[in-house]
Amino acid sequence: MFIVQAFKPQNFFWKYLVGSLIIIIASFVGQLPLTIAIGIKAFTSGKGMPATNAELYRFMDQNLMLFLLLVSFVFALAGIFLAVRFLHHQKFLEIITSRPRLDVKRILFSFLIWAFISAGSTIITYFTASENYEVQFHIDKFLILCLIAIPLIPIQTTVEELVFRGYLMQGFGILAKNKWFPLVLTSLIFGCLHMFNPEVEKMGSIVSVYYIGTGLCLGIMTLMDEGTELAIGFHAANNLTAALLITSDWSVLQTPAVLKDITEPSAGIDILLPIIIIYPILLFIFSKKYKWSGWKEKLTAKIKLPETIIDNPNFKNNEY
């Protein structure tokens, strides 16, 4: 099973703390080009450093900002690989899926179904309340945006999935030796880290319900499907359609997207709608297509190690 793959000789929980530090350091190294670019622009323009996220996007070209922000995730991906291969001595595939190979069809199916839902809801919202949006389509900027976003945003979202639904899910599984604890804790951490997004400042901490709920949905996908492929496809579709179709002055990623939301943000039913209606429907679709069963066992049960692991003499000194 997916979490059981992490139960290897001398693979203890403390290594996940060290590995997380490696990933964070790699990400910070990847942020150096952005930091340097902002510093050079501030020095040459004489305007000083921008104080807010909105000022930062007015200070720098949006496409350049997006590129430099996403580059850090390439470094983070390298950090994940180093931690998994050389600290935990696992195959990199083992934090992605329990299948013998990556199931690209699962990624594509999840991507397409959520891209259809996201794009469809954006189009419907625009035509029902067009006064809330400003069309800002410029072919040159949009094509550059596509060249940056299409390859790099899937890397960004895959990194987040491998960290939360892969690496940490397995690490907390080793710590707790059950399913519910890693599911809940990774969802809470995922949601809390998104609390630093500027959307939270505008709409309030209630937005955390959406972020934690999304993390919970992605965690359920991972545990029920024994791999992160569905979560990877969903997350890539969510962020890519957002980057290409709609932006605002208060979003964490501001891009030359087709539409710009010009309303003052507020937390309403749209925060809870995905959690209580759309995500359950999505999970139902996946469950029927991939014939999921044993929900209670896969989401809450204690982790039972196979006899091949228990009988392995290399595990005698491991307190599993």
N, C-alpha and C positions, 0 to 999 in steps of 0.2 A: 504494500500500500504506500501511498504518497509520503506520509510522515515517517513510516517505518524505515524508509530508505536512508534516513539520517542516522539510524541506530547502527553505528559502526564502532569497531574497537578504538578506544581512546577519544571518541568524539563527544566531549562533555559540553554542558551548557556554557561554561565560561568562555569557550572558544567563540561562541556567537557574539559575546560582548566585544571580544578583540576583533572579530571579523567586522562587526558593525562600525568599529572605530576606523578600520582600514577603508571601508566603503565611504565613510564621512570624509576622511582625509583626501581620498581620491576625488571626491566631488568638489571639495574646496580647491584642490589644485586645478580642476577644470573650470572653476570660476575666476581664476586669475586673469585670463584674457579679457573678460568683461570688466573686471575691476580696473585693469590697466587702461582699457579703452575709455571708461568713464573718467578716469583721472586725467588722461591726455586731453579729452574734450573739455573738461572743466578748466584745465590750465590754459589751453589755447584760446578758449572763448572768454575767459575772465569772468564767467558767471557764477563760479563756485559750484560745489557739489549739490545735486538735487536732493531735496529733503523727503519727498514722498514718491510713491510708485507712479502717480500720475505725472509729476514733474519729470521723473526719469524718462518716461516715454515721450514727453515733449522735448526733452533734452537730446535724446538719441533717435536716430532713424528706427522705426518700429521693426523693420525686417532685420536690421543689423542687431538690434536688441534681442529679438527672438533667436537668431542664430547663436549669439554668444551665450544666451541662457541655456539653450539646449545642448551646447557643446559639453557642459559640465556632466551631463548624463552619460556621454560616451566614456568619460573618465570613470564615472561611478560604475558603469558596466564592467570596465576592466578591473576595478576594485572588487566587485562581486566574484569575478572569475578567479582572481588571485586568492581570495579568502576560501572559496569552495575547493579549489584544486589543491592548494598548498597548505592551508591551515586545517581543513576538515578531511582532506584526502578523499573527496567525493568526485564522481563524474559530474560535470556541469549540468548534464541532462537531468540529473536526479533532483535538482531544485526546480525543474521546469515541469516534469511529468513523471508518472510511474510507468508510462508506456515505453516500449523498446526504442521508439524514436518519436521525435516531435510530430504531433498531429496537426499539420498545417490546415487541413480541411476544417478542423474544429475552430481554429483561429479565424479563418475566413468566414465561416458560418456566423460566428458570434459578431464579427466585425460588420458584416453586411446587414444583419438583422437590427443591430443597434444604430448603425449609420442611417438606415431607412427610417427608424423611429425618430432619431434626433433631427435629421434633415426635414422629415415630414412635419414634425411639431413646430420647427422654426418657420417653415413656409406657411403653415396654417396660422400661426400667431401673427406673422407679418400681414397677411391678407385680411385678418380680422381686426387688427389694430395697427394699421400702417402708420398712423400718426405718432406712434411710439418709436419709430425707427427712421434712420436716415440712410439712404443708399449712398455708399461711398466707393463704388466699384471703379477701380482704375486698372486697366488691363496690364500695364507694365509692373506696377507694384504687386498686383495679385499673382502674376506669373512667378515673380521672385519669391513671393510668399509660398507658393506651391513647391518650388524647388527646395525651399528650406524645410517646410512643414512636413511634406509627404515622407521624406526619409528619416527626419530627426524626431518628430513627435512620437512615432511608434517606438523609437529607441527610448525616449523619455518614459512613456507609459509602461513599456516592458520592464525597464529598470525598477519602477515602483512596484510592479506586480511580483518580480523576482525577489525583491527585498521583503515585502509584506506577506504575500501569499505563498512564497517559496521559502526563502531563507529563514525568516523569523517564524513562520508557521511551523517549520520543522524544528527550529531551536526551542521554541516554547513547548512543542510536543515532547521533546526530550526532557525538558524541565518538569512538566506536569504529568506526562504519561497518560494524557487523555486528549480528547478531541475538542471539547467545548472551551477549554482554557485558551489554547492558541487562537481559536476562532474569535473569541470575544476580545482578547487582548490586542491582537493585530488590528482588529477593526477600530478599537479605541485609539490606538497609537496613530493609525492612518487618519482618523478624524481629527485628533488633536493637532497633528502636524499641519493640517490644512487650515487650522485656526489662525495661522499667521498670514493667510491670504487677505488682500484688501477688501474682498467681498464681505468678510466677517465684520470689519470695521463699519461698513455701510449698513448692513442688515442685522447685525447683532449676533450674539452667540447661539441663537436658535438655529443658525445655519449648520452648526455642528451636528444636528440631528441628521441632516442630509449627508454629510461627509461620513459620519459613523455608519449610517444605514447603507451607504454605497459600499463601504468597506466590508460590512457584514454580508451583503449580497455577493460580492466578489469572493469572500471567504467560503460561503456556502457552495458557490460554483466549483471552487477548487477542491473542497473535501468530497463533495458528492461525485465529481467527475474524476477524482484521483489525479489531478494535474491542473496546471495554470493556463492551459490553452484558451479556454473560454473567457477567462478573466482578462487575458492579454488582448484578445480580439475586441472585447467590450470596451476596455479602457482606451485602446487606440482609436476606435471609432468615436468615442465620446469627445476626446480632446481634439481630434483632427477636424471633425465637423464643426466644433466650436471655433477653432482657430480660423477656418476658411469661411464660415458663413456669418458669424456674428461676433461683435466685440463691443466694448464699452469703455468709458473712462475710469471705471472702478473695478475692472476685472484684473486678475493677476497676470494674464497674458493679453496684451493689447496689440492687435494686428491690423493690417489693411484689409480686413475681411469685407465681404460683400455688403453686410449690413452693420449699422452701429445703433445700439440701444441708447436712446437719449433720455430715457425716463430716470427719475430718481428711484433707486432700488428700495424695495421693502420686502420683508419676509411674509409670505402669505401661504395659501394652500398649495402653491406651486412647489414649495419646499417639501411638503409631506406627500404630495401626489405620487412621485416615483417610489417612495418607500412603502406606501400602503397599497398601491394598485399596480403600477407599472412593473416594478421589480418582481413581485410575486407572479405576475403573468409571464414574465421573461423566464423565470426559474421553472415554471410549469411547462413552457415550450421546450426548454432544454431537457427537462426530466422525461418528457414523452419521446423526444428524438433519440436520446441516448440511454433510455430505459433505466433511469435511476431507481434504486430501491434501497430499503434499509436506511431511511433517513435518520432515525434515532441513533442507530449504531454508528453511522458515518459522521454524525455531527456532535455527539455527546459522549460516546462510550469511552471506556478506558482502552488504551492502546495494548493490543495483544501481540507480543513478539512471536514470530514463527519459530518452530523448533530448531530450524537450521541456525538461527541466531542464538537461541538459548543454549544450545549444545556446543556452540563454538568455544573452544578453550581460550581464545583471545578475549572473551568477554568475562572471564572469571573475576577479574579485578575491577570490572565496571559495575557500578551499583545500579544496574537497570532492573 
